[in-house]
Amino acid sequence: MATPQRKAAAPTSAFWPTWLARVQGATLRAALAAGSAVATAPALAQPAAAPPPVTVAAPLARPVTEWQEHTARIEPSARVELRARVSGQVEQVHFTDGAIVRAGDLLFTLDQRPFRIALETARAEVARNEARLLLAEQQVARYEPLAASRIAPQAELDSRRAALREAQAGLAAARAAERQAALDLEFTEIRAPRAGRISDRRVDAGNLVQQGQTLLTTLVALDPVYVTFDASEAEYLRQARAARAGLRDGSLPVQLRLLDEAEFSREGRIDFVDSVFDNRSGTIRARAVVPNPDLFLTPGTFARVRLSTGEEPALLVPDAAVMADQAGRMVLTVTAEGTVAPRQVRLGPLTEGLRVVRSGLTPQDRVIIGGLHRARPGMRVTAEQGRIGASPFAEAR
């Protein structure tokens, strides 16, 4: 009887790959599950972050004096061109170029010899006419009683009286010529007509000068000085209406600073406004008088002037609280719900370290003045109350 044949067993090499793949897959799934549990456990356990703290304050409400600023040019209050009033030769120059002179200081001397001779001639002519007048008076006095007693004809007396009037006129003309000669002699000394700074001399000793033609030098008055600037039509109308309503007087005060100065330390007053606007620029020229006792303000230099536009109520915030975006300027506020809300604002000038806000805020708004780097529009924050002070630095964290 034949022995039943046994079924051949599967080779070992075919069994191990399948078992190993199953074991590895189960191990990988267990490891991923364990890692996921470990990774999510801290996240579930971490508490929610608290809103960041910021400092808020209501805008400071108070009256503010606003100013209009202009670029101005300093000009002398007087400019004099010195020319000789008589012709002659320059004998001496008595000043240093660019010096400060007082009214009446001697600047030039012309050769006086011809003018002294002319004065002596005029005086001699006066003496001659005085003698003629004396003779004419004596003749009239002699003929008046003769004519009254009809010893001398009346015609002769009339002739003597005419000679007397002629002698009187001749003496008056001679005396006028004497005064003119004395004046010409005085004109040989050219003096400063007013105080100011003298320019450089245009002629030296030995030069011949012509009466009224030759320019000797120029003199500018420095105390006070003029400050001229151009104002727009809107600014002019605002000031004009205020003056018409009695809110301004005729001499509006101005303040001035030089370009290298930070403060408006000099004061003056408007004394002139032009009569017409410039058609090309639409501006009108105005002029202020500014005292210059130290003579530091030099004509020709530029300066900044400002005019008060009156005191008006305004809201102020720290300048550091103002931010910029593509739409313009804004400040961040905190709503009653504790979220950050941006507000578009229209700004005014800077006064005492605070920025004037013309529109966009109300006195009840809570403006973020501290912790701006932690605030973003729409996020929740913790508002801590602060205060805006009337100084360049507000209380902020």
Secondary structure as GFF3:
##gff-version 3
##sequence-region A 1 397
A	DSSP	alpha_helix	12	45	.	.	.	ID=ss1
A	DSSP	beta_strand	53	57	.	.	.	ID=ss2
A	DSSP	beta_strand	60	83	.	.	.	ID=ss3
A	DSSP	beta_strand	88	93	.	.	.	ID=ss4
A	DSSP	beta_strand	100	101	.	.	.	ID=ss5
A	DSSP	beta_strand	106	110	.	.	.	ID=ss6
A	DSSP	alpha_helix	113	148	.	.	.	ID=ss7
A	DSSP	alpha_helix	154	187	.	.	.	ID=ss8
A	DSSP	beta_strand	189	191	.	.	.	ID=ss9
A	DSSP	beta_strand	196	198	.	.	.	ID=ss10
A	DSSP	beta_strand	208	209	.	.	.	ID=ss11
A	DSSP	beta_strand	215	232	.	.	.	ID=ss12
A	DSSP	alpha_helix	233	244	.	.	.	ID=ss13
A	DSSP	beta_strand	253	258	.	.	.	ID=ss14
A	DSSP	beta_strand	266	273	.	.	.	ID=ss15
A	DSSP	beta_strand	283	290	.	.	.	ID=ss16
A	DSSP	beta_strand	302	318	.	.	.	ID=ss17
A	DSSP	three_ten_helix	319	321	.	.	.	ID=ss18
A	DSSP	beta_strand	323	325	.	.	.	ID=ss19
A	DSSP	beta_strand	328	334	.	.	.	ID=ss20
A	DSSP	beta_strand	340	351	.	.	.	ID=ss21
A	DSSP	beta_strand	354	359	.	.	.	ID=ss22
A	DSSP	beta_strand	367	370	.	.	.	ID=ss23
A	DSSP	three_ten_helix	372	374	.	.	.	ID=ss24
A	DSSP	beta_strand	382	385	.	.	.	ID=ss25
###
